Amino acid sequence: MKKTDKGNFSFGALTILLISATLFAEMTYAREVSQTILPEEVVTRANNNKSLELNITEIFGGDTTFEDSIYAANFDIPGELSNSKSAHVFASFKRPTLPNGHILKSATLYVKRTARQQKGNSQSTLAIANILEPLKISEGIDLLSFDSAYNLFHIQGQDRELSNNFPGNASFDNDRIAIDIKHIVQDWVKGKADLNGLRISIANFGGQALAFSRKAEDFYLDIKSSDKHSCKNCNQRPNIILLMTDDQGWADAGFTQEVYNSEDGSYSPFLLGGEHPVASYSGPLTPNLDELAHQGLIFNNFHSGAPVCSPTRGSALTGRNNFRLGIRDASDGRLETSETTLAEALKHAGYRTGHFGKWHLGTMSHTIKDSNRGGASDKGQLHYSPPYLHGYDVSFSTEAKVPTYDPMKKGGSKKSPDSYFKSKNSTERHKDYYGTAYWEHNKIQGIEHRRHPKLSELNSDDSAIVMSKTLEFIETSQADKEPFLAVVWFHTPHLPISHKKDDFAANGYKKAIQDMDSQVGLLHEKLQDLGISENTMIWFASDNGPEQGTKGSSGLLNGRKRSLLDGGTRVPGFLYWPDKISEGYRSNIQASTLDYYPTILKQLGIKLPGQKSLDGESLLKVINYAAKPRSSHNNPDAKRRRSAMPFAYLYKNTTYKYGLIYKGCKLLVDGKPNKLNDYRLYNLNENPMEKKSEAKANTCHSWKQDISKNELKSKLINWLTAVNEEGSGKQYPLPN
């Protein structure tokens, strides 16, 4: 009996182990994507009460009066129309599109309230309708033609009394109304209803009970969809940190300035050469970055996704070239919610996600004047796309650049004022306010997206401010035993460079980098204190080459920021990951910020249904190669990129610049849309300085094979054709 029991126990235990192994081998997660859709059109038309009564009579019968009907499209606009007039306001949205493989989870319509005056027995109605026919016009008044399949939603009374004869739920608070319209949008996105667009109409009777905003940005749809994807290795999830500096040149780090030897002899390494304007200062420049780099994998040929800020940041989060994202230049376009970001992919694989520092992939506000594009302007509305819409649980971010010290203050040489705004709700600026605010969102603490209210706290080194929020996020995540993704994008050393010290004007560039580097040291210490350093991936890179006119250096590389020559895109880059790479190693592979997304997803075994085309490729081969004992380093193929690395950039909204790197050969072409035919070919293995004398070459000899200019030209045109086909028609000019 005992023997039999023991046998049964063993069999049962084995069964449990097998089931557990299967569960851990491949987990399934729901990946949710959120879309915020602003209306294409908001229209207001004023009418007088007399003509309105006539139209109601015509439609609803002779006994219907203005006071009795709650179906009429009327709305008083406070402060603009007298009591004898009213207005009809409606908003129109284009049909939403869901990512491939997604199902609709929720669809909520939000309308902002602007007043709550209460007089008499006034009533207000919010009417939602699908339009199957154009608006009917009767004596100059627009009236909605409703599809009988959908009822109206009515909000009546002076305060919160709700009458809902509309399928779905609604909430009514002091600031806005939120209406669940999933059932309408469900048919809409599936094409079951042939709709011109979802239109909403607001009617206010008596003109004083409830007043609703008529601004376009205050009418919006929030749509969430999700799919399911597998995650084979999610039981071994490393923490992930993406560090990025702003305008740090390739030679502006200690680990890139060192003389090193090529181990496989595939080509001669490129050395710094000459006197560096920063290295000439006494003391190490980036000791903490160097320590991490030397313990990990240094990429000798790491590239930013583009030669400027916003495009590179988009590439890092999606693995897709910026032209696919519609982000052609800095402060151009926005990261669309239809894109699947690294944060979204990881969030629903059990990760907590945070973004800290510079965002630059859309505006933070569509109401308050802020930074380059934010506010009630067209750009603020059309480009609204803060981090929380892209999978981040926590964010503490700015739209664009800020001073490197005392980031809310112009100049930074004087003490910061206690407040940079005249009042809490004012859009007016203090005379010394720089103009770009920090915006915070914290799903964990229940903080909705808002401008950071404690501006007096932001009067120190900006890198320290960013890292302080990052460390708080890491500590909380670790306490809750959740793996995390922390995207930490420093503003340093982007202009304006400022500091409290008197000699900062002379040594500012170096000190800004050193201040940033010291914060990386604090990050490393925190990870060690928490006991999670070994199982944390830290990726580091700059977003592009050094700015013109600064002491930043690209060494002997040709070009700087805004150039597709290597000086504009080749940047310091490394991966620190002690669990995987226990001994430092250098690789000559052509790597890029495009590669973050596919590398991390492949490491975790995450497969996303309907994944859009990627331009990056997984670096796991070279990572695994670097993890081997040094004696086994005899496979130079592990350092070679399989696919071509594309570049695209629109310079000053006039000149298109395209580039492609393939097996150490580089092709560039630029010009006006109707004249893109000046091809230049460079061999980066033999001529990393991209001398002009080589540009007219027709053949590049790379790794014992010849690659012709025509072959690279064909690859570039085929890639750009695919980009255009992915969008709506030909968005970008093809080279001749």
Rosetta blueprint (number, residue, H / E / L):
1 M L
2 K H
3 K H
4 T H
5 D H
6 K H
7 G H
8 N H
9 F H
10 S H
11 F H
12 G H
13 A H
14 L H
15 T H
16 I H
17 L H
18 L H
19 I H
20 S H
21 A H
22 T H
23 L H
24 F H
25 A H
26 E L
27 M E
28 T E
29 Y E
30 A E
31 R E
32 E E
33 V E
34 S E
35 Q E
36 T E
37 I E
38 L L
39 P L
40 E L
41 E E
42 V E
43 V E
44 T E
45 R E
46 A E
47 N E
48 N E
49 N H
50 K H
51 S H
52 L H
53 E H
54 L H
55 N H
56 I H
57 T H
58 E H
59 I H
60 F H
61 G L
62 G L
63 D L
64 T L
65 T L
66 F L
67 E L
68 D L
69 S L
70 I L
71 Y L
72 A L
73 A L
74 N L
75 F E
76 D L
77 I L
78 P L
79 G L
80 E L
81 L L
82 S L
83 N L
84 S L
85 K E
86 S E
87 A E
88 H E
89 V E
90 F E
91 A E
92 S E
93 F E
94 K L
95 R L
96 P L
97 T L
98 L L
99 P L
100 N L
101 G L
102 H L
103 I E
104 L E
105 K E
106 S E
107 A E
108 T E
109 L E
110 Y E
111 V E
112 K E
113 R E
114 T E
115 A E
116 R L
117 Q L
118 Q L
119 K L
120 G L
121 N L
122 S L
123 Q L
124 S E
125 T E
126 L E
127 A E
128 I E
129 A E
130 N E
131 I E
132 L L
133 E L
134 P L
135 L L
136 K E
137 I E
138 S E
139 E L
140 G L
141 I E
142 D E
143 L E
144 L L
145 S L
146 F E
147 D L
148 S L
149 A L
150 Y L
151 N L
152 L L
153 F L
154 H E
155 I E
156 Q L
157 G L
158 Q L
159 D L
160 R L
161 E L
162 L E
163 S E
164 N L
165 N L
166 F L
167 P L
168 G L
169 N L
170 A E
171 S E
172 F E
173 D L
174 N L
175 D L
176 R E
177 I E
178 A E
179 I E
180 D E
181 I L
182 K H
183 H H
184 I H
185 V H
186 Q H
187 D H
188 W H
189 V H
190 K H
191 G L
192 K L
193 A L
194 D L
195 L L
196 N L
197 G L
198 L E
199 R E
200 I E
201 S E
202 I E
203 A E
204 N E
205 F L
206 G L
207 G L
208 Q L
209 A L
210 L L
211 A E
212 F E
213 S L
214 R L
215 K L
216 A H
217 E H
218 D H
219 F E
220 Y E
221 L E
222 D E
223 I E
224 K E
225 S E
226 S E
227 D E
228 K E
229 H E
230 S E
231 C E
232 K L
233 N L
234 C H
235 N H
236 Q H
237 R L
238 P L
239 N E
240 I E
241 I E
242 L E
243 L E
244 M E
245 T E
246 D L
247 D L
248 Q L
249 G L
250 W L
251 A L
252 D L
253 A L
254 G H
255 F H
256 T H
257 Q H
258 E L
259 V L
260 Y L
261 N L
262 S L
263 E L
264 D L
265 G L
266 S L
267 Y L
268 S L
269 P L
270 F L
271 L L
272 L L
273 G L
274 G L
275 E L
276 H L
277 P L
278 V L
279 A L
280 S L
281 Y L
282 S L
283 G L
284 P L
285 L L
286 T L
287 P H
288 N H
289 L H
290 D H
291 E H
292 L H
293 A H
294 H H
295 Q H
296 G L
297 L E
298 I E
299 F E
300 N E
301 N E
302 F E
303 H E
304 S L
305 G L
306 A L
307 P L
308 V L
309 C H
310 S H
311 P H
312 T H
313 R H
314 G H
315 S H
316 A H
317 L H
318 T H
319 G L
320 R L
321 N L
322 N H
323 F H
324 R H
325 L H
326 G L
327 I L
328 R L
329 D L
330 A L
331 S L
332 D L
333 G L
334 R L
335 L L
336 E L
337 T L
338 S L
339 E L
340 T L
341 T L
342 L H
343 A H
344 E H
345 A H
346 L H
347 K H
348 H L
349 A L
350 G L
351 Y L
352 R E
353 T E
354 G E
355 H E
356 F E
357 G E
358 K E
359 W L
360 H L
361 L L
362 G L
363 T E
364 M L
365 S L
366 H L
367 T L
368 I L
369 K L
370 D E
371 S L
372 N L
373 R L
374 G E
375 G L
376 A L
377 S L
378 D H
379 K H
380 G H
381 Q H
382 L H
383 H L
384 Y E
385 S L
386 P L
387 P H
388 Y H
389 L H
390 H H
391 G L
392 Y L
393 D L
394 V E
395 S E
396 F E
397 S E
398 T E
399 E L
400 A L
401 K L
402 V L
403 P L
404 T L
405 Y E
406 D L
407 P L
408 M L
409 K E
410 K L
411 G L
412 G L
413 S L
414 K L
415 K L
416 S L
417 P L
418 D L
419 S L
420 Y L
421 F E
422 K L
423 S L
424 K L
425 N L
426 S L
427 T L
428 E L
429 R E
430 H L
431 K L
432 D L
433 Y E
434 Y L
435 G L
436 T L
437 A L
438 Y E
439 W E
440 E E
441 H E
442 N E
443 K L
444 I L
445 Q L
446 G L
447 I E
448 E E
449 H E
450 R E
451 R E
452 H L
453 P L
454 K L
455 L H
456 S H
457 E H
458 L L
459 N L
460 S L
461 D E
462 D H
463 S H
464 A H
465 I H
466 V H
467 M H
468 S H
469 K H
470 T H
471 L H
472 E H
473 F H
474 I H
475 E H
476 T H
477 S H
478 Q H
479 A H
480 D L
481 K L
482 E L
483 P L
484 F E
485 L E
486 A E
487 V E
488 V E
489 W E
490 F L
491 H L
492 T L
493 P L
494 H L
495 L L
496 P L
497 I L
498 S L
499 H L
500 K L
501 K L
502 D L
503 D L
504 F H
505 A H
506 A H
507 N H
508 G H
509 Y H
510 K H
511 K H
512 A H
513 I H
514 Q H
515 D H
516 M H
517 D H
518 S H
519 Q H
520 V H
521 G H
522 L H
523 L H
524 H H
525 E H
526 K H
527 L H
528 Q H
529 D H
530 L L
531 G L
532 I L
533 S L
534 E L
535 N L
536 T E
537 M E
538 I E
539 W E
540 F E
541 A E
542 S E
543 D L
544 N L
545 G L
546 P L
547 E L
548 Q L
549 G L
550 T L
551 K L
552 G L
553 S L
554 S L
555 G L
556 L L
557 L L
558 N L
559 G L
560 R L
561 K L
562 R L
563 S L
564 L L
565 L L
566 D H
567 G H
568 G H
569 T H
570 R E
571 V L
572 P L
573 G E
574 F E
575 L E
576 Y E
577 W L
578 P L
579 D L
580 K L
581 I L
582 S L
583 E L
584 G L
585 Y E
586 R E
587 S E
588 N E
589 I E
590 Q E
591 A E
592 S E
593 T H
594 L H
595 D H
596 Y H
597 Y H
598 P H
599 T H
600 I H
601 L H
602 K H
603 Q H
604 L H
605 G L
606 I E
607 K E
608 L L
609 P L
610 G L
611 Q L
612 K L
613 S L
614 L L
615 D L
616 G L
617 E L
618 S L
619 L L
620 L H
621 K H
622 V H
623 I H
624 N H
625 Y H
626 A H
627 A H
628 K L
629 P L
630 R H
631 S H
632 S H
633 H L
634 N L
635 N L
636 P H
637 D H
638 A H
639 K H
640 R L
641 R L
642 R L
643 S L
644 A L
645 M E
646 P E
647 F E
648 A E
649 Y E
650 L E
651 Y E
652 K L
653 N L
654 T L
655 T E
656 Y E
657 K E
658 Y E
659 G E
660 L E
661 I E
662 Y E
663 K L
664 G L
665 C E
666 K E
667 L E
668 L E
669 V E
670 D E
671 G E
672 K L
673 P L
674 N L
675 K L
676 L L
677 N L
678 D L
679 Y L
680 R E
681 L E
682 Y E
683 N E
684 L L
685 N L
686 E L
687 N L
688 P L
689 M L
690 E L
691 K L
692 K H
693 S H
694 E H
695 A L
696 K L
697 A L
698 N L
699 T E
700 C E
701 H E
702 S E
703 W L
704 K L
705 Q E
706 D E
707 I E
708 S E
709 K H
710 N H
711 E H
712 L H
713 K H
714 S H
715 K H
716 L H
717 I H
718 N H
719 W H
720 L H
721 T H
722 A H
723 V H
724 N H
725 E H
726 E H
727 G L
728 S L
729 G L
730 K L
731 Q L
732 Y L
733 P L
734 L L
735 P L
736 N L
